[in-house]
Amino acid sequence: MVLPKHMRLKGHRCFDFIYKEGSRFYGPSMVLRVTNANTKLQVKSINSKIRPHIKCAISISNKVSKKSVTRNKLRRLFHQHLSCRLSNICVDKEIWAFISLKPSCMKNSESNLLKECDKLLIKAGITK
């Protein structure tokens, strides 16, 4: 199961906004940026009847791994994990989260990376 389309964040304007306005939470092998959503920047208008939720994006540069297969596997792993963790959370305002993996993340196992992701989500106040 991957992150549902309504929970994925797309568009370079959204990413630029998160880089400028977002609060940063640092871990040994990743950085989590979190901000309140600016829905004007999104490409498609969203139905107002849908309850506010958390939208996520993941960035894995080729410095992490030269092989796109490895990067895509990590991306799918994170999207699946975030889908399970964030799907039942109720929020007042829409939140955007952006995870950037550092090149040092390849030294860790997948389970350690997901644990670190959970710690950063708790630190950011998104989950408990």
N, C-alpha and C positions, 0 to 999 in steps of 0.2 A: 504494500500500500504506500503510495507516495502522497505528498501534500496536495490536498484538493486545490483546484485552480483558484478558488476565491481566497486562498490563504497564501498564495505565492505573490511576491512582489516583483514587478517588472518595470523597466523604463529607466533610461540613464538620468532623467530629471529627478526621479525618486531617489536614486543612489546618491546623486550630488547633494540633494537635500539632507539625507541622512549623514553624509560625511561632514557637512557644515554644521548642522543643528543637533546631531545626535549625541547622547551621553555615551561615553566609552567605558567599557569594562574589559580589563585585560586579564588574560590567562597565559600560561606558559606557551601554549601552542595555538591560540586563537584570540581574536578581538571581537567583542560583541558591541555593536552600536545600536542604540534604542532611542526612538523619538516618537512623539505623537504624530499621527498621520496628517499629511497635507493632501487631501483628496483631489484638490485642483490639479495636481501634477500627474495624476493617473491618466492613462491613455483612454480607457473606456469608463463611461459613467457607471456607477454601481447602484443597483436598486436600493433605495433607502429603507426598504422593509427588512433587509438582511441586518441582523444584529451586529454591532461592532465586534471586531475580532482582531487577531494578531496576524499580520502579514510578515512573511520571512523571505530572506534571500541569502544565498551562500556564495561566497567568492573563494575560488581556489585557483591561484595563479600557477603558471607553468614552472615557477620556482619550487613549488611543493613537489610536483612530479612532472617530468617531461612527457609521460604517457597520458594521453587523454582518457584512456580506459580507466586508469587508476583514479584520475580526478573525477570522472563521472561516477565511478563506484562510490567514492567518498560523498559526493553531492547527493546521490540517491539515499545513501545511508543516513545522512543528516536530515534530509527532507522527510524520510519515513519516521525517524525518531521525533522530529519536531511535530509532525502530524499527530502522533500518539500523545505527546506531552501537552500540546496546546489546543487540541480540538474541543475540549470540554471546559475551557477556561472562559468565564464571562468577564468582560471588561466594559467600562463606561464609555471610553473613547477608543477609536481604532488606533492600534499601535503598530509601528513598523520596526522590525528587527533585521539586522544585517550582520552576518557572521563572516569574518575573513580569517582563513586559515593561514598560519605562518609556516614557512618552510620546515621549521623544526618539528612540525606535527607528525611527520613520517616516522619519527623515532618512537612514537607511542602506538599502542594497540588501539583498535577501533573502540573497544569498550572503555578504555581510558579517555579517549577523545569525547565520547558521549557523556561520560561522567563529568568531564571538565565543562562541557556545554551546559549540563544541568546546573552546575555550580554557578556559572555565569548568569544563567536565567534567574536563579534565586537571588544572586547579588543585585541584579537589575530590578528585582521586585516583580517579575512577570509570573513566576511560579512560586509555590511554597515548598 
